Amino acid sequence: MVERPDGVIELHPVIPIPSDQAWFWTERWQRMEREADADIAAGRVVVTEGPDAFFTDLDS
């Protein structure tokens, strides 16, 4: 908030999220984060020891 010399009070919004991180807080991205959290909690994940094992698992 700034009061100008002519008595007008100006409000300047402050966005607490840096603009380069705003994508993370969109409804779409938050929905995908919740889906990922649910998949992890339900055990719908595969852990491999590296890229070779990952691709071998994909091919099987």
NUKOL-441709 format. One record per residue (C-alpha): residue number from 1; residue in three letters; chain; x, z, y. Coordinates in pm, whole numbers, plus 50000, padded with zeros to 5 digits. Layout:
N
atom n = NUM res = ALA chain = A xx = X zz = Z yy = Y $
...
This chain:
60
atom n = 1 res = MET chain = A xx = 50000 zz = 50000 yy = 50000 $
atom n = 2 res = VAL chain = A xx = 50133 zz = 49902 yy = 50340 $
atom n = 3 res = GLU chain = A xx = 49988 zz = 49979 yy = 50681 $
atom n = 4 res = ARG chain = A xx = 50065 zz = 49704 yy = 50929 $
atom n = 5 res = PRO chain = A xx = 50130 zz = 49771 yy = 51300 $
atom n = 6 res = ASP chain = A xx = 49780 zz = 49638 yy = 51379 $
atom n = 7 res = GLY chain = A xx = 49626 zz = 49912 yy = 51161 $
atom n = 8 res = VAL chain = A xx = 49533 zz = 49687 yy = 50869 $
atom n = 9 res = ILE chain = A xx = 49610 zz = 49836 yy = 50531 $
atom n = 10 res = GLU chain = A xx = 49743 zz = 49586 yy = 50279 $
atom n = 11 res = LEU chain = A xx = 49724 zz = 49650 yy = 49908 $
atom n = 12 res = HIS chain = A xx = 49991 zz = 49486 yy = 49698 $
atom n = 13 res = PRO chain = A xx = 49910 zz = 49488 yy = 49326 $
atom n = 14 res = VAL chain = A xx = 50181 zz = 49605 yy = 49095 $
atom n = 15 res = ILE chain = A xx = 50186 zz = 49455 yy = 48750 $
atom n = 16 res = PRO chain = A xx = 50349 zz = 49704 yy = 48513 $
atom n = 17 res = ILE chain = A xx = 50434 zz = 49431 yy = 48261 $
atom n = 18 res = PRO chain = A xx = 50725 zz = 49201 yy = 48345 $
atom n = 19 res = SER chain = A xx = 50603 zz = 48842 yy = 48376 $
atom n = 20 res = ASP chain = A xx = 50840 zz = 48722 yy = 48104 $
atom n = 21 res = GLN chain = A xx = 50671 zz = 48962 yy = 47861 $
atom n = 22 res = ALA chain = A xx = 50309 zz = 48897 yy = 47958 $
atom n = 23 res = TRP chain = A xx = 50254 zz = 48669 yy = 47657 $
atom n = 24 res = PHE chain = A xx = 50297 zz = 48970 yy = 47426 $
atom n = 25 res = TRP chain = A xx = 50004 zz = 49150 yy = 47587 $
atom n = 26 res = THR chain = A xx = 49754 zz = 48862 yy = 47566 $
atom n = 27 res = GLU chain = A xx = 49448 zz = 48931 yy = 47350 $
atom n = 28 res = ARG chain = A xx = 49552 zz = 48655 yy = 47109 $
atom n = 29 res = TRP chain = A xx = 49898 zz = 48797 yy = 47053 $
atom n = 30 res = GLN chain = A xx = 49771 zz = 49153 yy = 47017 $
atom n = 31 res = ARG chain = A xx = 49519 zz = 49030 yy = 46756 $
atom n = 32 res = MET chain = A xx = 49806 zz = 48869 yy = 46563 $
atom n = 33 res = GLU chain = A xx = 50008 zz = 49192 yy = 46589 $
atom n = 34 res = ARG chain = A xx = 49713 zz = 49389 yy = 46445 $
atom n = 35 res = GLU chain = A xx = 49680 zz = 49134 yy = 46161 $
atom n = 36 res = ALA chain = A xx = 50051 zz = 49166 yy = 46084 $
atom n = 37 res = ASP chain = A xx = 50027 zz = 49546 yy = 46087 $
atom n = 38 res = ALA chain = A xx = 49731 zz = 49529 yy = 45846 $
atom n = 39 res = ASP chain = A xx = 49922 zz = 49294 yy = 45614 $
atom n = 40 res = ILE chain = A xx = 50222 zz = 49527 yy = 45611 $
atom n = 41 res = ALA chain = A xx = 50002 zz = 49834 yy = 45548 $
atom n = 42 res = ALA chain = A xx = 49826 zz = 49653 yy = 45260 $
atom n = 43 res = GLY chain = A xx = 50155 zz = 49551 yy = 45103 $
atom n = 44 res = ARG chain = A xx = 50099 zz = 49180 yy = 45162 $
atom n = 45 res = VAL chain = A xx = 50464 zz = 49122 yy = 45239 $
atom n = 46 res = VAL chain = A xx = 50765 zz = 48999 yy = 45044 $
atom n = 47 res = VAL chain = A xx = 51112 zz = 49137 yy = 45103 $
atom n = 48 res = THR chain = A xx = 51407 zz = 48925 yy = 44996 $
atom n = 49 res = GLU chain = A xx = 51780 zz = 48980 yy = 45005 $
atom n = 50 res = GLY chain = A xx = 51850 zz = 48684 yy = 45228 $
atom n = 51 res = PRO chain = A xx = 51760 zz = 48324 yy = 45306 $
atom n = 52 res = ASP chain = A xx = 51855 zz = 48187 yy = 44964 $
atom n = 53 res = ALA chain = A xx = 51636 zz = 48441 yy = 44785 $
atom n = 54 res = PHE chain = A xx = 51359 zz = 48373 yy = 45036 $
atom n = 55 res = PHE chain = A xx = 51358 zz = 48000 yy = 44966 $
atom n = 56 res = THR chain = A xx = 51383 zz = 48059 yy = 44590 $
atom n = 57 res = ASP chain = A xx = 51077 zz = 48285 yy = 44614 $
atom n = 58 res = LEU chain = A xx = 50892 zz = 48020 yy = 44816 $
atom n = 59 res = ASP chain = A xx = 50964 zz = 47756 yy = 44554 $
atom n = 60 res = SER chain = A xx = 50836 zz = 47973 yy = 44267 $
